[in-house]
Amino acid sequence: MRIGAFIKKAGKPAVNGIPLSRFELAEVARAHAWASDTWYSERIEPDRDQSFQQPNLKPLTIVKPIMFDKTAEYYSLIYTQFKDYGDEADRVADLIRKRNPGAREVLEVACGPALHSTHLAADHGFAADGVDIDESFVSIAGKANPGGRFEPGDMRTFEMGKTYDAVICLFSSIGYMTTRSDLALAIANMKKHAAQGGVIIVEPWLTPEAFTAGQRHLHTVEEEEATIARMTIGELEGRISRFYMHYLIGTEDGIRHELEVHELALFSREEMEEAFEKCGLQVEYDPVGFDDRGLYIAVNGI
């Protein structure tokens, strides 16, 4: 996409009031040109709720956003620097077996590179499958856990053709649902894939009062295959938190820059619980969870 067309549709974007440079505009335009020659996709249908303010852009076409298409291979290197997936998998296994002692098959929704699923399979004996919208992650997940089945799919509409003893959606991936309607569709689809007595565990993104715009985060990695510096800054637009993730990636081929733009909705506890209740689930809320984001836990059929 040419920068001029990007500006014409979106207006010149800024982070915390500072206009982006032409280089950054080009990067943002490329990051947003997901599956068509347009900057923006239709995320709010005319009959959907308008509680989450969106940019004033005319809806164009429904496309599939890919957030990690340029950085998927480095995801594990970055996140295992500060996140203990083994410990979280231990806690997930405990939550599942307390509510469904005979549980064996687990589906991870928005599985990424299967960091939780791999531990659930290797450390706890679960048969772990996964689904993710990003096909790069699906490929990586299949190699990491070759005993599992990993498929590409949107959490609102994926179809695995079977049910599971537990369905999990972790690391705040549910935040990528940017309307209450999409949130409800995603929870309903998880319920559809949960067997009778199956446990559903969802780790939410932040609530509106917990998010602070303008915060900066830096993560660095120094490994044989790559040296990486990723700086992230967030902004707030209505009830949407938007993150600009700038990567400098150094390999034997040189140093390159990548930019990702991530948008996650800030749902209240009441809105999260409503999504479960709408599809007939009684939900239990743990306000702490893994790292103070909380957990929503339901059992299908109870």
GUNU-959544 format. One record per residue (C-alpha): residue number from 1; residue in three letters; z, x, y. Coordinates in nm, 3 decimals. Last residue first. Layout:
BEGIN
  pos  code        w        u        v
  NUM   ala        Z        X        Y
...
***
This chain:
BEGIN
  pos  code        w        u        v
  302   ile    3.518   -2.307   -2.750
  301   gly    3.161   -2.319   -2.882
  300   asn    3.044   -1.989   -2.737
  299   val    3.335   -1.762   -2.645
  298   ala    3.363   -1.651   -2.284
  297   ile    3.462   -1.333   -2.101
  296   tyr    3.407   -1.250   -1.736
  295   leu    3.508   -0.895   -1.640
  294   gly    3.642   -0.740   -1.321
  293   arg    3.498   -0.497   -1.067
  292   asp    3.819   -0.293   -1.066
  291   asp    3.685   -0.004   -1.274
  290   phe    3.664   -0.116   -1.637
  289   gly    3.781   -0.477   -1.603
  288   val    4.043   -0.537   -1.335
  287   pro    4.027   -0.906   -1.244
  286   asp    3.993   -1.023   -1.607
  285   tyr    3.849   -1.374   -1.593
  284   glu    3.826   -1.610   -1.889
  283   val    3.534   -1.849   -1.905
  282   gln    3.500   -2.187   -2.068
  281   leu    3.130   -2.221   -2.140
  280   gly    2.935   -2.546   -2.112
  279   cys    2.618   -2.423   -1.943
  278   lys    2.730   -2.514   -1.593
  277   glu    3.076   -2.372   -1.666
  276   phe    2.942   -2.020   -1.701
  275   ala    2.748   -2.035   -1.374
  274   glu    3.046   -2.200   -1.201
  273   glu    3.269   -1.909   -1.302
  272   met    3.040   -1.664   -1.126
  271   glu    3.020   -1.881   -0.815
  270   glu    3.398   -1.919   -0.801
  269   arg    3.451   -1.544   -0.841
  268   ser    3.223   -1.490   -0.543
  267   phe    2.874   -1.354   -0.588
  266   leu    2.742   -1.061   -0.382
  265   ala    2.377   -1.040   -0.479
  264   leu    2.222   -0.707   -0.574
  263   glu    1.920   -0.535   -0.419
  262   his    1.811   -0.187   -0.524
  261   val    1.560    0.031   -0.339
  260   glu    1.460    0.351   -0.514
  259   leu    1.327    0.663   -0.345
  258   glu    1.194    0.976   -0.513
  257   his    1.162    1.330   -0.381
  256   arg    1.016    1.620   -0.576
  255   ile    1.111    1.979   -0.648
  254   gly    0.908    2.214   -0.868
  253   asp    0.750    2.210   -1.214
  252   glu    1.046    2.389   -1.375
  251   thr    1.255    2.095   -1.260
  250   gly    1.422    1.993   -0.934
  249   ile    1.480    1.629   -0.852
  248   leu    1.580    1.525   -0.500
  247   tyr    1.663    1.158   -0.519
  246   his    1.715    0.906   -0.240
  245   met    1.878    0.577   -0.339
  244   tyr    1.852    0.306   -0.074
  243   phe    2.092    0.027   -0.160
  242   arg    2.077   -0.336   -0.053
  241   ser    2.368   -0.579   -0.079
  240   ile    2.249   -0.938   -0.051
  239   arg    2.483   -1.211    0.074
  238   gly    2.347   -1.209    0.427
  237   glu    2.178   -0.874    0.464
  236   leu    2.416   -0.586    0.392
  235   glu    2.339   -0.216    0.385
  234   gly    2.406    0.061    0.137
  233   ile    2.348    0.435    0.139
  232   thr    2.282    0.645   -0.169
  231   met    2.235    1.019   -0.207
  230   arg    2.109    1.161   -0.534
  229   ala    2.097    1.535   -0.596
  228   ile    1.940    1.648   -0.922
  227   thr    1.894    1.977   -1.102
  226   ala    1.690    1.929   -1.417
  225   glu    1.629    2.028   -1.779
  224   glu    1.896    2.298   -1.797
  223   glu    2.158    2.084   -1.626
  222   glu    2.296    2.067   -1.273
  221   val    2.364    1.712   -1.166
  220   thr    2.474    1.583   -0.828
  219   his    2.598    1.248   -0.705
  218   leu    2.639    1.161   -0.337
  217   his    2.762    0.829   -0.204
  216   arg    2.736    0.688    0.147
  215   gln    2.906    0.375    0.276
  214   gly    2.715    0.193    0.546
  213   ala    2.795   -0.160    0.435
  212   thr    3.133   -0.239    0.278
  211   phe    3.143   -0.477   -0.018
  210   ala    3.472   -0.617   -0.148
  209   glu    3.474   -0.936    0.062
  208   pro    3.138   -1.051   -0.070
  207   thr    3.237   -0.995   -0.436
  206   leu    3.116   -0.683   -0.610
  205   trp    2.890   -0.679   -0.915
  204   pro    3.002   -0.856   -1.228
  203   glu    3.072   -0.729   -1.583
  202   val    2.966   -1.000   -1.826
  201   ile    3.107   -1.044   -2.177
  200   ile    2.989   -1.323   -2.409
  199   val    3.161   -1.357   -2.746
  198   gly    2.998   -1.548   -3.030
  197   gly    3.198   -1.828   -3.190
  196   gln    2.881   -2.016   -3.266
  195   ala    2.609   -1.754   -3.226
  194   ala    2.525   -1.613   -2.884
  193   his    2.157   -1.589   -2.790
  192   lys    2.148   -1.926   -2.612
  191   lys    2.471   -1.832   -2.433
  190   met    2.298   -1.523   -2.293
  189   asn    2.009   -1.742   -2.179
  188   ala    2.250   -1.979   -2.005
  187   ile    2.416   -1.687   -1.826
  186   ala    2.077   -1.563   -1.703
  185   leu    1.962   -1.907   -1.590
  184   ala    2.289   -1.967   -1.403
  183   leu    2.254   -1.636   -1.218
  182   asp    1.892   -1.718   -1.135
  181   ser    1.996   -2.049   -0.980
  180   arg    2.287   -1.887   -0.797
  179   thr    2.036   -1.659   -0.629
  178   thr    1.982   -1.280   -0.634
  177   met    2.013   -1.206   -1.005
  176   tyr    2.024   -0.827   -0.978
  175   gly    2.402   -0.865   -0.962
  174   ile    2.407   -0.939   -1.336
  173   ser    2.352   -0.567   -1.392
  172   ser    2.712   -0.504   -1.280
  171   phe    2.768   -0.221   -1.529
  170   leu    2.765   -0.456   -1.828
  169   cys    2.587   -0.752   -1.986
  168   ile    2.722   -0.823   -2.335
  167   val    2.624   -1.071   -2.606
  166   ala    2.844   -1.090   -2.914
  165   asp    2.811   -1.227   -3.266
  164   tyr    2.438   -1.252   -3.210
  163   thr    2.165   -1.515   -3.226
  162   lys    1.802   -1.481   -3.326
  161   gly    1.445   -1.499   -3.189
  160   met    1.501   -1.226   -2.930
  159   glu    1.370   -1.427   -2.635
  158   phe    1.396   -1.298   -2.280
  157   thr    1.385   -1.555   -1.997
  156   arg    1.666   -1.507   -1.747
  155   met    1.756   -1.153   -1.857
  154   asp    1.396   -1.043   -1.804
  153   gly    1.250   -0.867   -2.106
  152   pro    1.145   -0.548   -2.278
  151   glu    1.276   -0.513   -2.636
  150   phe    1.517   -0.284   -2.817
  149   arg    1.595   -0.323   -3.186
  148   gly    1.869   -0.099   -3.314
  147   gly    1.887    0.163   -3.588
  146   pro    1.698    0.411   -3.373
  145   asn    1.980    0.423   -3.117
  144   ala    1.892    0.695   -2.866
  143   lys    1.518    0.678   -2.943
  142   gly    1.508    0.301   -2.905
  141   ala    1.711    0.322   -2.584
  140   ile    1.467    0.569   -2.427
  139   ser    1.170    0.342   -2.499
  138   val    1.350    0.033   -2.369
  137   phe    1.459    0.226   -2.061
  136   ser    1.100    0.309   -1.975
  135   glu    1.009   -0.055   -2.042
  134   asp    1.230   -0.167   -1.754
  133   ile    1.331   -0.534   -1.785
  132   asp    1.589   -0.447   -2.048
  131   val    1.685   -0.589   -2.388
  130   gly    1.919   -0.448   -2.649
  129   asp    2.022   -0.443   -3.012
  128   ala    2.346   -0.313   -3.163
  127   ala    2.443   -0.339   -3.529
  126   phe    2.812   -0.267   -3.479
  125   gly    2.986    0.008   -3.672
  124   his    3.245    0.098   -3.410
  123   asp    3.178    0.458   -3.309
  122   ala    2.806    0.497   -3.380
  121   ala    2.690    0.141   -3.311
  120   leu    2.914    0.056   -3.017
  119   his    2.863    0.408   -2.882
  118   thr    2.485    0.372   -2.890
  117   ser    2.504    0.026   -2.737
  116   his    2.707    0.145   -2.438
  115   leu    2.464    0.425   -2.348
  114   ala    2.163    0.214   -2.443
  113   pro    1.916    0.372   -2.196
  112   gly    1.934    0.061   -1.975
  111   cys    2.088   -0.224   -2.175
  110   ala    2.011   -0.500   -1.928
  109   val    2.141   -0.743   -2.193
  108   glu    2.325   -0.576   -2.481
  107   leu    2.307   -0.774   -2.804
  106   val    2.579   -0.722   -3.066
  105   glu    2.576   -0.787   -3.440
  104   arg    2.891   -0.731   -3.648
  103   ala    3.162   -0.972   -3.537
  102   gly    3.408   -1.066   -3.810
  101   pro    3.713   -1.051   -3.585
  100   asn    3.559   -1.273   -3.315
   99   arg    3.801   -1.303   -3.024
   98   lys    4.008   -0.989   -3.079
   97   arg    3.700   -0.825   -3.226
   96   ile    3.492   -0.866   -2.909
   95   leu    3.755   -0.746   -2.662
   94   asp    3.838   -0.445   -2.882
   93   ala    3.471   -0.350   -2.914
   92   val    3.431   -0.378   -2.537
   91   arg    3.733   -0.152   -2.484
   90   asp    3.602    0.115   -2.717
   89   ala    3.256    0.084   -2.557
   88   glu    3.416    0.146   -2.216
   87   asp    3.586    0.458   -2.349
   86   gly    3.260    0.590   -2.495
   85   tyr    3.068    0.507   -2.177
   84   asp    3.296    0.719   -1.961
   83   lys    3.129    0.707   -1.617
   82   phe    3.133    0.995   -1.368
   81   gln    2.886    1.257   -1.487
   80   thr    2.760    1.021   -1.757
   79   tyr    2.581    0.835   -1.479
   78   ile    2.356    1.114   -1.359
   77   leu    2.237    1.274   -1.681
   76   ser    2.199    0.932   -1.844
   75   tyr    1.971    0.807   -1.567
   74   tyr    1.749    1.116   -1.562
   73   glu    1.469    0.984   -1.785
   72   ala    1.476    0.653   -1.599
   71   thr    1.397    0.817   -1.264
   70   lys    1.046    0.713   -1.163
   69   asp    1.042    0.362   -1.317
   68   phe    1.408    0.300   -1.234
   67   met    1.399   -0.018   -1.029
   66   ile    1.109   -0.210   -1.175
   65   pro    1.070   -0.553   -1.018
   64   lys    0.861   -0.799   -1.218
   63   val    0.632   -1.018   -1.008
   62   ile    0.632   -1.376   -0.887
   61   thr    0.374   -1.413   -0.616
   60   leu    0.368   -1.450   -0.241
   59   pro    0.673   -1.598   -0.077
   58   lys    0.637   -1.578    0.303
   57   leu    0.879   -1.331    0.450
   56   asn    1.187   -1.390    0.660
   55   pro    1.406   -1.146    0.467
   54   gln    1.653   -1.325    0.239
   53   gln    1.982   -1.495    0.311
   52   phe    2.176   -1.592    0.001
   51   ser    2.302   -1.947    0.033
   50   gln    1.947   -2.083    0.036
   49   asp    1.966   -2.280   -0.286
   48   arg    1.643   -2.314   -0.479
   47   asp    1.394   -2.594   -0.429
   46   pro    1.139   -2.382   -0.240
   45   glu    1.156   -2.096   -0.494
   44   ile    1.352   -1.791   -0.390
   43   arg    1.258   -1.459   -0.547
   42   glu    0.892   -1.470   -0.461
   41   ser    0.784   -1.110   -0.430
   40   tyr    0.762   -0.873   -0.136
   39   trp    0.558   -0.568   -0.047
   38   thr    0.223   -0.687   -0.176
   37   asp   -0.063   -0.519   -0.360
   36   ser    0.067   -0.647   -0.693
   35   ala    0.304   -0.536   -0.964
   34   trp    0.590   -0.358   -0.793
   33   ala    0.477   -0.248   -0.449
   32   his    0.842   -0.222   -0.338
   31   ala    0.896    0.146   -0.420
   30   arg    0.560    0.237   -0.272
   29   ala    0.641    0.060    0.053
   28   val    0.984    0.223    0.059
   27   glu    0.830    0.569    0.010
   26   ala    0.568    0.511    0.278
   25   leu    0.836    0.385    0.514
   24   glu    1.046    0.692    0.437
   23   phe    0.757    0.920    0.533
   22   arg    0.685    0.715    0.844
   21   ser    1.051    0.753    0.941
   20   leu    1.297    0.469    0.890
   19   pro    1.447    0.300    1.191
   18   ile    1.824    0.355    1.240
   17   gly    2.009    0.024    1.281
   16   asn    2.233    0.071    0.978
   15   val    1.923    0.139    0.767
   14   ala    1.603    0.022    0.932
   13   pro    1.294   -0.166    0.826
   12   lys    0.986   -0.204    1.049
   11   gly    0.873   -0.563    1.012
   10   ala    0.816   -0.686    0.660
    9   lys    0.460   -0.814    0.639
    8   lys    0.303   -0.620    0.925
    7   ile    0.515   -0.314    0.851
    6   phe    0.389   -0.297    0.491
    5   ala    0.029   -0.355    0.595
    4   gly    0.052   -0.068    0.843
    3   ile    0.215    0.160    0.586
    2   arg   -0.080    0.125    0.348
    1   met    0.000    0.000    0.000
***
